[in-house]
Amino acid sequence: MDDMNLVELVQQFADDEKCRAYIEALRWPKGVTCPRCKCEKVYSILKRDQFVCDSCSYNSAQPLERYSMTLTCRCGSGFSLPI
């Protein structure tokens, strides 16, 4: 992500869906996979911010608030938190 100011940050991530899509692309550039078994057959439960593996049934939560804070830190302070 290039440096951006607060106005640009708010515009790019105006809603949860835009933020979630960006975060997913950062975390899984080749598509979502299960962190436990690495299976590619994973479906999402948006109301709970979770992914569920079709193979091993592992639930992987994606708390949007944590990642929103990470993006804010990455954009404004020169250091970043791991995603």
C-alpha positions as CSV (number, residue, x, y, z in Angstrom):
1,M,0.0,0.0,0.0
2,D,1.3,3.4,-0.9
3,D,1.4,6.2,1.7
4,M,-2.0,7.9,2.0
5,N,-3.5,10.5,4.2
6,L,-6.6,10.1,6.3
7,V,-9.0,11.4,3.7
8,E,-7.7,8.9,1.1
9,L,-7.9,6.1,3.7
10,V,-11.5,6.9,4.5
11,Q,-12.4,7.0,0.8
12,Q,-10.7,3.8,-0.1
13,F,-12.1,1.9,2.9
14,A,-15.5,3.6,3.1
15,D,-17.4,0.5,4.2
16,D,-16.7,-2.9,5.8
17,E,-16.9,-4.8,2.5
18,K,-14.2,-2.7,0.8
19,C,-11.9,-3.1,3.9
20,R,-12.6,-6.8,4.1
21,A,-11.8,-7.4,0.4
22,Y,-8.5,-5.5,0.7
23,I,-7.5,-7.3,3.9
24,E,-8.3,-10.7,2.3
25,A,-6.2,-9.8,-0.7
26,L,-3.3,-8.9,1.5
27,R,-3.5,-12.0,3.7
28,W,-4.4,-14.5,0.9
29,P,-3.0,-13.1,-2.4
30,K,-3.7,-16.5,-4.2
31,G,-7.2,-16.9,-2.6
32,V,-8.4,-17.8,0.8
33,T,-7.1,-21.1,2.3
34,C,-7.6,-22.8,5.6
35,P,-4.9,-22.0,8.1
36,R,-5.1,-25.5,9.6
37,C,-5.1,-27.9,6.6
38,K,-4.4,-25.4,3.7
39,C,-7.5,-26.5,1.9
40,E,-8.8,-24.1,-0.8
41,K,-12.4,-25.0,-0.3
42,V,-13.3,-22.3,2.2
43,Y,-16.6,-20.4,2.5
44,S,-17.3,-17.2,4.4
45,I,-20.0,-16.3,7.0
46,L,-20.0,-12.5,6.7
47,K,-22.3,-11.9,9.6
48,R,-19.8,-13.5,11.9
49,D,-16.6,-12.4,10.0
50,Q,-15.6,-16.0,9.7
51,F,-14.3,-18.4,7.2
52,V,-15.1,-22.1,7.5
53,C,-13.1,-24.9,5.9
54,D,-15.1,-27.3,3.8
55,S,-12.5,-30.1,4.5
56,C,-11.7,-29.9,8.3
57,S,-14.5,-27.5,9.4
58,Y,-12.0,-25.1,11.0
59,N,-13.5,-21.7,11.8
60,S,-11.1,-18.8,11.1
61,A,-12.4,-15.5,12.5
62,Q,-11.5,-12.2,10.8
63,P,-12.1,-9.4,13.3
64,L,-12.4,-6.4,11.1
65,E,-11.7,-3.9,13.9
66,R,-8.2,-5.4,14.4
67,Y,-7.4,-5.0,10.7
68,S,-8.8,-1.6,10.5
69,M,-6.5,-0.5,13.2
70,T,-3.6,-2.2,11.4
71,L,-4.4,-0.3,8.2
72,T,-4.5,3.0,10.2
73,C,-1.1,2.3,11.7
74,R,0.4,1.3,8.4
75,C,-0.8,4.5,6.8
76,G,0.1,7.0,9.5
77,S,3.1,6.0,11.5
78,G,5.8,4.5,9.4
79,F,5.6,1.1,11.2
80,S,3.2,-1.8,10.6
81,L,1.6,-4.5,12.5
82,P,1.5,-8.1,11.1
83,I,-1.7,-9.1,9.2
